Amino acid sequence: MDRMISLSVGVEGAEDYFSTFQDISELARNLGAVHDYVNVTANTVFSDAEDEPDDGPNDEELYHDEQTIPKFRAVLKDYGLSDKTVSDLISNLHAAGILFRERRVINGRD
């Protein structure tokens, strides 16, 4: 793989968000059948601090970047899985709406 194509869709409201996510997940499943890597990522954008939920990790604690999936892929390969199995597993997890995030290491601890 030497090129990436990205798609972003802005939506308003939870119903449209989930419906659009399902549509894109279906597209990801179809693309995953013929491509080595397919990734679906969804984010919620809040208009102001009052709307933000206060439970769970915040954006400063969890992140993802272009190295997140390769790191996850390497961990799966450590278990002796084939490249095809790893690619299929990652594609299926993404199609199911499972997202991968990393925890930032603070002062050498996580």
C-alpha positions in Angstrom: 0.0 0.0 0.0 1.4 3.4 -1.0 -1.6 5.7 -1.2 -4.6 6.5 1.0 -8.1 7.9 0.1 -10.0 9.7 2.9 -13.7 10.5 3.1 -15.3 12.8 5.7 -19.0 13.6 6.1 -20.4 16.3 8.4 -23.8 15.5 9.9 -26.2 17.2 12.3 -27.8 15.2 15.1 -27.4 11.7 16.5 -29.9 10.0 14.1 -28.2 11.3 11.0 -24.8 10.5 12.6 -25.7 6.8 13.2 -27.4 6.4 9.9 -24.5 7.8 7.9 -22.0 5.8 10.0 -23.9 2.6 9.1 -23.9 3.6 5.4 -20.2 4.2 5.4 -19.6 1.0 7.4 -21.4 -1.0 4.7 -19.2 0.7 2.1 -16.1 -0.3 4.2 -17.2 -3.9 4.4 -17.5 -4.0 0.6 -14.2 -2.2 0.1 -12.5 -4.5 2.6 -13.3 -7.5 0.4 -11.0 -6.2 -2.3 -8.5 -3.9 -0.5 -5.8 -4.6 2.0 -6.7 -1.7 4.3 -10.1 0.0 5.0 -10.6 2.4 7.9 -13.7 4.1 9.2 -13.4 6.7 11.9 -16.2 8.7 13.5 -15.9 11.7 15.8 -18.4 13.8 17.7 -17.8 17.6 17.6 -19.2 19.7 20.4 -20.1 23.3 19.8 -19.1 24.5 23.3 -17.8 23.2 26.6 -21.3 22.9 28.1 -22.2 20.2 25.6 -19.1 18.0 26.2 -19.6 14.9 28.3 -17.6 14.7 31.4 -17.2 11.0 31.7 -14.4 9.0 30.2 -11.0 10.0 28.8 -10.7 13.4 27.2 -9.0 14.2 23.9 -5.7 14.8 25.6 -5.6 11.3 27.0 -6.6 9.3 23.8 -5.5 9.9 20.3 -5.0 8.2 16.9 -2.7 9.1 14.0 -1.3 7.5 10.9 0.8 5.1 13.1 -2.1 3.8 15.3 -3.2 1.1 12.9 0.3 0.0 11.9 1.1 -0.4 15.7 -2.1 -2.5 16.1 -1.2 -4.5 13.0 2.3 -5.3 14.4 0.8 -6.5 17.7 -1.6 -8.9 15.9 1.4 -10.1 13.7 3.2 -10.9 17.0 0.5 -13.6 17.6 1.5 -15.3 14.3 -1.4 -14.2 12.2 -1.0 -13.9 8.5 -1.1 -10.6 6.7 -4.5 -11.5 5.1 -5.9 -12.5 8.5 -4.7 -9.3 10.1 -6.1 -7.1 7.3 -9.4 -9.0 7.4 -9.6 -8.7 11.2 -8.9 -4.9 11.2 -11.4 -4.3 8.3 -14.1 -6.3 10.1 -13.5 -4.5 13.4 -13.7 -1.1 11.6 -16.9 -2.2 9.8 -18.4 -3.1 13.1 -17.7 0.4 14.3 -14.8 -0.4 16.6 -12.3 2.4 16.7 -8.6 2.2 17.7 -7.1 4.8 20.0 -3.9 5.1 21.9 -3.3 6.4 25.4 -0.8 9.2 25.7 2.1 8.4 28.0 2.7 11.0 30.7 6.0 11.2 32.5 6.9 7.7 31.3 3.7 6.2 32.7 0.4 5.4 31.1 
